[in-house]
Amino acid sequence: MGISVNTLYVWRHRRQGPPSFRMGPGGRVMYRRDLLDAWLSEQQQADSRSNPALNPLNKAPRQRERRGLPDLGKRG
C-alpha cells in the first residue's frame, strides 16, 4: 500500500485504519487480507476522485440566492 508503519500505528491508535488484531506471544499486529481489501474498497468508494457520484464537478451548479438591500423604512 505504500503506507509507513508509523502511519498504521497512528491509525490503529485512533481506530481509523483497517481492522487489525494482535497475535502470538509478542503481540504482533496482524491484518487479515480479506478485511484489508474490504477496507481499501470502502476508502475508494468514499473518495470523490474514484467515485463519480461523489465528484462535485459532476453536479449542476447551484444558483446563488439574490439578497436585496435591507428594508430601512421610509426616510422623510
C-alpha positions in Angstrom: 0.0 0.0 0.0 3.0 2.3 0.4 1.9 3.4 4.0 4.5 3.7 6.6 4.5 1.5 9.7 4.2 4.7 11.8 1.0 5.8 9.9 -0.5 2.3 10.5 0.4 2.6 14.2 -1.3 6.1 14.5 -4.4 4.8 12.6 -4.6 1.8 14.8 -4.3 4.0 17.9 -7.1 6.3 16.7 -9.2 3.4 15.4 -9.3 4.9 11.9 -7.4 2.4 9.8 -8.1 -1.1 8.6 -9.2 -3.7 11.1 -6.3 -5.4 12.9 -5.6 -7.7 15.8 -2.7 -8.9 17.9 -1.4 -12.4 17.6 1.3 -14.5 19.2 3.5 -14.1 22.3 4.9 -10.8 21.2 1.5 -9.4 20.3 2.4 -8.7 16.7 -0.2 -6.6 14.9 -1.8 -8.5 12.0 -4.2 -7.6 9.3 -6.5 -10.1 7.6 -6.2 -9.8 3.8 -9.9 -10.0 3.1 -10.7 -7.3 5.7 -7.9 -5.1 4.4 -9.2 -5.5 0.8 -12.7 -4.6 2.0 -11.4 -1.5 3.9 -9.5 -0.4 0.8 -12.6 -0.7 -1.3 -14.6 1.4 1.2 -11.9 4.1 1.1 -12.0 4.1 -2.7 -15.8 4.5 -2.7 -15.6 7.4 -0.3 -13.1 9.3 -2.5 -14.6 11.7 -4.9 -11.8 11.1 -7.4 -12.6 7.4 -7.6 -16.4 7.6 -7.2 -18.1 9.8 -9.9 -21.2 10.0 -7.8 -19.3 12.0 -5.2 -17.4 14.2 -7.6 -18.7 17.8 -7.1 -17.8 18.6 -10.7 -20.4 16.2 -12.0 -23.2 18.1 -10.4 -25.1 21.0 -11.9 -24.1 24.3 -10.4 -26.4 25.7 -7.8 -28.0 29.1 -8.3 -27.0 31.7 -5.8 -29.7 33.4 -3.8 -30.0 37.1 -4.6 -30.1 39.2 -1.5 -31.8 42.6 -1.6 -30.8 45.5 0.5 -32.4 45.5 3.9 -35.6 47.5 4.3 -34.6 50.5 6.3 -38.1 52.1 6.3 -39.1 55.3 4.6 -36.9 58.3 5.0 -38.7 61.5 5.2 
